[in-house]
Amino acid sequence: MNIGAWMCGVLVLPFAIIGLLFGIFKGKATKFVAGFNTFSEQEQALYDRAAISRDIRNQCFLWSAVMLVGTILSLVFTPYLAIPTFIVWGVLFFKVMHLDVHKAYEKYLLKRS
């Protein structure tokens, strides 16, 4: 039993499914985005929902690919390769995480003319 492969492999499918759901439902899926769903309807209208959904879709697919590579490397070489896989995933995760909700979504503000 390869615990490293299991640790990575168990996350491949959930990340891929979430990515697919955000790809299928596009802007409607933003109601499941943490922080964004706390905005009022008027405030949500100021943001580009399609871009938010597209970025989350891409993040989930990237995370799924990282975990898939980690699963394969753990199976082929050593279970300890799950450790750098989770480090890479952690860096990617914390790169997009913000404590301030408004700062997290400021790049999605629609331009007013």
N, C-alpha and C positions, 0 to 999 in steps of 0.2 A: 504494500500500500504506500503510495507516494503522496505524502501529506502536502508537499509543495505544489504538486499538480492539482490536487483537490482544492487547495486554498485559492489558487488562481482560476481554476476551471469553473468553480461554482459562481464566479462573478461574470463570466463571459456572457452567458445567456441573459441575465437580468439587464445588463448594460445594453446589449443588442436590442432587447425588446423595448426598453425605454426609448432608445434611439429611433426604432421603427415607429413607435407611437407618436413621437414628436415629428417625425417625417410625414406621417399620414395625416395627422390632425392639424399640423402647422400652427397658425395663430391661436386656434381654439385650445391647444394644449398648454398655453401659458397660464391657465388657471391652476395648474399643478406645480408651477414654479415657486419654490420657496421664496418668500419675501415679496415677490411681485403680486401674489394673490392678496396681500394685505393692503395694497393700494385701493383707493376708491375707484369707482368706474370712471369718473372724470379724470383722475390722475393716470389711470391705465391707458386712457385714450391718447395721452401725450407721448406714448412709447410705441416703437415699431415692434409689434407682437410677432410678426413673421421672422424678423431678424433674431429675436430672443429665442424663438423655437428652433430656428436653423442652427444657432450656435450651440444650444443644448443638445440637439441631435448630433452634431459633429463631435461634441465632447464625449457623449456616450459611446459613439462608434469608435473614437480614439481609445477610450478607456477599455472597451471590449477587445480591441485589437491588441493593446498592451497586455491584457490578461491572457489572451489566447497565445501570444508569443511566450509569455511566462509559463503557461501550462505546457506548451510543447518543449521548451527548454528544460523545464523541471522533469519531464518524462524522459527526455533523451539523455541529459547529462546528470544533473544532481538536483535533489529537492531543494537544496539551498539557493538555487537560482530564483526561488520565489521571493526571497528577501530583496534583491535589487529590483525585482518587478514591482513590489509594493512601494519601494522607495520612489521609483519613477512615477508610479500612479499617484503617490502622495504629493510629489512636486507638481504634477499636472493639476491635481485637485486643488491644492492651496494657492495655485497661481490664479485661479478664477474665483476664489472665495473672498468675500468682503464682509466685514462686520457691519458696515453701514449700508442699508438697503438702497438708499438713493444713489450712493456712489457706485454700487454694483451695477445699476442699470442706466447710469448717466450716458453711456456711449450709445444707448438705444433711443435717446430722446429724438423725437421728430423735429426737423428744422422748420421753424416758422418763418414765412416770408412776408 
